[in-house]
Amino acid sequence: MPDMSASASLAMTHLVSFAKEVDEDKVTPGVLGFIVFAAMALAVWALMKSMSRHMNRVDFTQVPDPKAEQAETEPAATEPEAEASGQGKKQG
């Protein structure tokens, strides 16, 4: 190996010794594992982009409910009646 620096030579010897230490009987994810992981990452990215697009289309302003407004005005209308009948104030 001509013109190789000492550090590159040292790195190569460590990599070669590491490659010899790897057990060939062990199962590793390999290329198929990477492809599956990459496909899942792309699917999550696409789902998040779609969700973001759908959330931007949602109108968060609420229209007041007429039934709720009517329910708020009814108790106010019944309070004078309670006072008129003597139930509103304690007489002592």
C-alpha positions in Angstrom: 0.0 0.0 0.0 2.0 3.0 -1.2 1.6 6.5 0.1 -0.6 5.5 3.1 -0.3 7.7 6.2 0.3 6.1 9.6 -3.1 6.9 10.9 -4.9 5.5 7.9 -2.8 2.4 8.2 -3.6 2.1 11.9 -7.3 2.6 11.2 -7.3 -0.1 8.5 -5.6 -2.6 10.9 -8.3 -1.9 13.5 -11.1 -2.3 11.0 -9.6 -5.6 9.7 -9.2 -7.0 13.1 -12.8 -5.9 14.0 -14.1 -7.6 10.9 -12.4 -10.8 11.9 -14.1 -10.6 15.4 -17.6 -10.4 14.0 -19.4 -13.7 14.4 -20.8 -14.9 11.2 -23.5 -16.9 13.0 -25.1 -13.8 14.4 -28.2 -12.4 12.7 -27.9 -8.7 11.7 -30.7 -6.5 10.2 -28.7 -6.0 7.0 -30.1 -4.4 3.9 -33.7 -5.7 4.3 -33.8 -4.2 7.8 -32.7 -0.9 6.4 -35.3 -1.0 3.6 -38.1 -1.8 6.1 -37.0 1.0 8.4 -36.7 3.5 5.6 -40.2 2.5 4.3 -41.7 3.0 7.8 -39.9 6.4 8.1 -41.3 7.5 4.8 -44.8 6.4 5.7 -44.7 8.3 9.0 -43.4 11.4 7.2 -46.2 11.1 4.7 -48.8 10.7 7.4 -47.6 13.6 9.4 -47.5 15.8 6.3 -51.1 14.7 5.5 -52.2 15.4 9.0 -50.7 18.8 9.0 -52.5 19.6 5.7 -55.8 18.4 7.2 -55.3 20.4 10.4 -54.7 23.5 8.5 -58.0 23.2 6.8 -60.0 22.9 10.0 -61.9 26.1 11.0 -61.6 26.5 14.8 -64.0 29.4 15.1 -67.1 28.4 16.9 -70.6 29.6 16.1 -72.5 30.4 19.3 -75.2 27.8 20.0 -78.7 29.4 20.1 -79.9 26.7 22.6 -77.0 27.6 25.0 -77.9 31.3 24.7 -81.5 30.6 25.4 -80.6 28.5 28.5 -78.5 31.4 29.8 -81.4 33.8 29.6 -84.1 31.5 31.2 -82.6 31.5 34.7 -82.4 35.3 34.6 -86.1 35.4 33.8 -87.1 33.1 36.6 -85.1 35.0 39.4 -87.6 37.9 39.8 -90.4 35.4 40.0 -88.7 33.6 42.9 -88.2 37.0 44.7 -91.8 37.9 44.1 -93.1 34.7 45.7 -90.9 35.2 48.8 -88.5 32.4 48.1 -85.6 34.6 47.1 -85.2 36.4 50.5 -85.3 35.1 54.0 -87.8 36.9 56.1 -86.9 37.0 59.7 
